[in-house]
Amino acid sequence: MLRRLSVLLVYSLLLLVDGPDGRVGADQSTSSDQLSTYAQPALHDFSATAVIAQKNDEELRQIDPNFSQGYRFRESLIQYKEPLKLRVDSKAGLFSVRYVINGKRKSTQVPGLHINKVKDITGRPGEEQGMLDSGILTPGFLADSVAYRFMGKEKLDGQTVPVFELWYTDERHSRRHQVWIDPAKRFILRHDVFNRSGGLKMRYMLKQPVQVAGVWVPTRLEVYNASGRLGAVTRYTNVKVNTGLSESLFRI
C-alpha cells in the first residue's frame, strides 16, 4: 500500500566513518544530507492499479496477525493528490470497499451498504499512509510532523546511496523507519519499519521504476517479514502522474 514537516531543520548530523557495515562517512553537511533533497515536488497527483502478484499469508502474519488482511483484495485503484489526500477503491466479493484520507480525517466506505465511517486520525500517522509505502517522498509528507536524521551512505545493489532514519513527532513512542534512497531517481529503494521496542518489523524493497511525467515510480513492491521471508509482491500498472485529479474524489 499512504505527514507535515513544518520544522525540518536538520538534527545534529551523524558523521560516520568507513566501517565493515559499508557506511561512508561525511565531513560536512551538504544538500545530500537533507531529506527534502529527495522529495518529488513535481508530483501533484498520482494514480495506479495495484495488483497482488504473489502473497504468502503465513509469512504476512509473522509481521502482524492482521497484516495479511491488507492483501485480501487482489486489485485496487490507488489515487493520491497533494497534500495528503489518498483514495483506495477495492472490491470484496459483491461489494466495493473504499477508504479516503484527507488530511487528518479518514473515511471507510461501503457504498453498496450505505456505510461511511469517519474518524479523526490526528496523532496516528500510521493510519495516514500516502506515498511513502509507494516509495515516493512528497512535500506534503515532509511537512507533516516528520523528523529525521541522516545516517550516512551505504552500498545497495551496487550503488552508494543515502540512508535516513525518520519518525513522527505527533505520535508518542513513534516507531522508527529507515529509508535507502536512489539519489538520481529520487525514489525509495528499501524501507525498513521497526517495532516500538526497536526490533525490525518488516522490510519493503521497491523495484522496477518507470518515469512518468518526470517522476520515477517503482512498479514492483516486495514486503518481507523480520525473518527476511517474502510475504507479498504488489505490481503497479496504469501508472499516471499529474492528470488533474478532482478534489471531489477525496471528499469525506
N, C-alpha and C positions, 0 to 999 in steps of 0.2 A: 500497500500500500501506500497527513498532512496535517510567531513569537516576536516580540517587538524590542529590539536592542536600542533603547533610547540613549543609553550611555555605553558606547563601545570604545572607551579609552582603554588602551592596552594595559593588561595586568603586567606585573614585572615579568619580563621575558625569561623563559627557561633557556639559558645558554648552555648547550650540551656539547661535550667534546666527543670526538670519534670514539666508538667502543665496539665491542663484539656484537651489539644488537643492531648495528648498521645505522645508528643515528649519526647525523652530521652536525657538527657544532656551528654556531653563528657568532660573529664577533660584534655585531651591532644590529640595531633594529632597522629593518628595511620594510618596504611595502609588502614583501612576500610574507612578513610576519603578521600581517593584518588579515583577519578572516574575511573582511569586506572586499579584499582584492579578488576573491574567488566567487563573489556573488554574480548573479546574472541580471543586471538591471535592464537588459534588453527584453527580458521575458515579462510580458504584461498579462498574457493568459496562455493556457495550455489545455490540451485535451488529448486523450489516448484511450484505446481499448486495451484493458489489462486482461490477459488470458492466462489461466493457471495451466502451465505446460506439464508440470510434474509436482507431485506432493507425496509426503510420507507422514501420515497423521501421527504415528507413534513418535517420530523424531520431532515433530512440531510440538507435541505435548511435553517434550522434555524442556522446551523453552518456557511453557506455561500450560497448565491443564486446559485452558480455554483458547490457547493461541491458534489452534487448528480451525476454530470457528471462523476466523478471518479469511480462511481459504475455502470456505464451503461453496462460494459462488465461483463457477468456472470462468465466467466472463463478466466484466464490469466496465462501465463507461466512467472515466475519471475526467472531471473538468475543474480547472483551477483558475482563479483570477486574483491578481494582486490588488490590495494586500490581504492575504489570509482569508480567502474565500474558496471553499472546496465543496464540490458536489460529487457524490459517487452513486451511480444508478446500477443496481444489480437485479437479477431475477432469481427467485427461490420458488421452484415449482410453478404454481399458477399465479403467484403474486410477485409484483415488483416491490423491491425494497430500496429506499433512498435515504441517504443521510447528507445533510448540508451543514457546513460550518461557515459561519460568518462572524469573524472577529472572535468574541468570547461567548458566542451562543452556538449551540449545536442542536440540530433537529433530526430526529429519526422518524421517517415517514413510511407508511404502507398505504399508498393511495387506494388500493382496492378495498381496504378495510376502514378507510377514513381515519387512520391513526396518524397523529402528528404529535410526538412528544418532544418538547423543547426544554433544554436545561442550560444553566449558566456554567461554563467551564473555566471561569476565572480561577487561576491558581492550579489548574490541572492541564498543563501544557502537553502532557502525553496524549490527551484526547483531541488536541487541536489538529495534529497531523499537518498536512500541507505537502510541500515539495521535497522535504528532507528525505522521506522514505523513497522518493523517486530519484534521489541522487543530485538534487539541484538546490543551491542556496539562493534565496531571493532576498531582496532588500526588506520586504515585509517580515520575513522570518527573523532577519538580523536586527530588526527594530523591536522585537517582542520579548524583552526581558531575558535576553540570552547573554551570558558571559562566557568568556573563553580564555584559553592560554595557548600560545604557540609551543609545541612540544619539540620542534626541531624538524629534521628531514630524515626520511628513511627510503631505502630501496624497496620498490614494489613492482613486480612484473618487469624488471629490467630498467626502470627509470627511478630517479631520485625525486621524491615528492614531499610537499609539506604535510605535516601532521598537526592537528589541533585537537585539544580537549575542550568540550563545551558542556554547559549545564544551564538550567533555567532558574533565574533568580527569584521568580514569583512562586516557586514551588518549594516548600520546606523539605529538606533532605532529598533534593533533586538527584536523580540518578545521573551518572556521567556518561558521556558519549565521546568517542574518538573517531575522527574522520581523516582519511587519506585522500588528498585531492589532486587530480590531474592539473598541473599548473598552466598548461597551454589551453586545454579544452574546458577547464573550469567546471568539472563535474566530479562528484564523489566516487572514488574507486572502491573504497572499503569503508564500512561504518560499523563500529563495534558499540554495542549497547551493554552497559554494566548494571548489575543489580545494585540496590541501595546499600547492600553490605559490601560492595566493591568487587565482587566476582563477575566474570563475563557471563552475560545472559544470552546474547545472540550476536551473530555477525551477518551483515549484508555485504555481498560482493556485487558490484554493478558493472555491467559489461556491454559490449557491442553498441557503442554510441553512434548516433546519427545526428547530422547537423540539420536543424530545421529553423529557418528564419534567423540564422546567425547564432543559434543556441545549440550546444551539444547536449543531447538527451540519451542516457543509457537505455537500451531496449531489452536487456536481459537482467533480471534481478534475482539473485540467489540468496536464500536465507539459510543459515547454519545454526545449529544449537551449540551450547557451550562445549560439547564434546567434539565439535568440528564435523558433525554429520549433517548432510544436506537434508533440509526439511521441505523446501519447495523452490520451484522456479516459476517466475512470472515473466511473461513476454508482453511488451508493449507493441501494439500495431496501430495504424492510422494516427500516427503522432502528428499533431498540429500545434503551431505556436502563433500567437498574435492574430487570431481570426476575428477579434472583437466580440468575445462572448458577452451576452447581455447580463446586466446586473440582475434582471428578473430571475435568472436561473438560480441565484443564490439567496433568494428571498426566503425568510423564515417567518 
